[in-house]
Amino acid sequence: MTVTYLPPMTGGGARPGDALLMEAVASGPAYARSRAASRWHLVRSAIDRIWQHGDGELVRSLHYWCGTFVSGRKALTTDTPPPDEPVCGTCFGRREGADPDRPDLLFSPRIQPPKKCPGSQRRWYTETAWNRGVCLACGDAVKLRAFGGVYNSNWGAQNHPPGPGLVAGCEFHGWRDLVLHNGRVVCRCGAL
C-alpha cells in the first residue's frame, strides 16, 4: 500500500542551488524506522538527495510526522508494521490533527500560506507612481513607504496581506526564504 506524502517542509534555511541537488518524493511506503529504533513511524515526506560527500549517489531521507527522520541507508520500510512491534503514537496524533476532516483536533503543519505577504517592507515592487507599486511577490497594488528607524531607513511596499497572485511556496522551504532573482521572486534554493 503506497501512500501519498506531503511536501517536505524543512526547518532549515535555503542555500542557492539546493534545489538542483534534491527532489521531493510524492509517494512511498507508509511506515519506516531505523535499524536501532524501538518503534515504527508514519512517513510524512521524503527527499531524494545527491550525496555530495560520497560518490554522488542518490540517498532518500524519510521524514516522520513526529519530527524525526531517517536516512535511506539505514531505513527499514513497510506498508504494514508487524503486529507485535510498537508504532509511534506522536506520529498518529499529529497526522490525525492535521486531517482537514477532523476540525475538532488541531495540529498545524508549516505548509500554510503566510498571513503577511513576503514582499512586505521589501524592494520587491514595480513602481507605478511615486508612492504606489505592484508587489512582485503577490501581484497586488500596494502603497510604497519608508520603514525602519532613523539610522536604518528603507523604502518599499508597506505591510499587506498576500494577494491572489502570491508566488507558489517552495516544497522545501515554503515562503520563508524568498529572494528577488532576475526580476522574479523565487526561493533561495532555486536561485542560481
Protein Blocks (a to p, Z undefined) as FASTA:
>chain_A
ZZdddddddfbdcdehklmmgccdfbdcfbdcdfkbcbdcddfbdcddddfklnopacdd
dddfkopacdfklpccdfbdcfkbccdfklmmmmmmmpmklmmbccddfkbccfbdfkgo
iabdcdfbfkbccdfklopacddddeddfklccdddddddddfklccddfklommlgcce
ehiacdfklpZZ
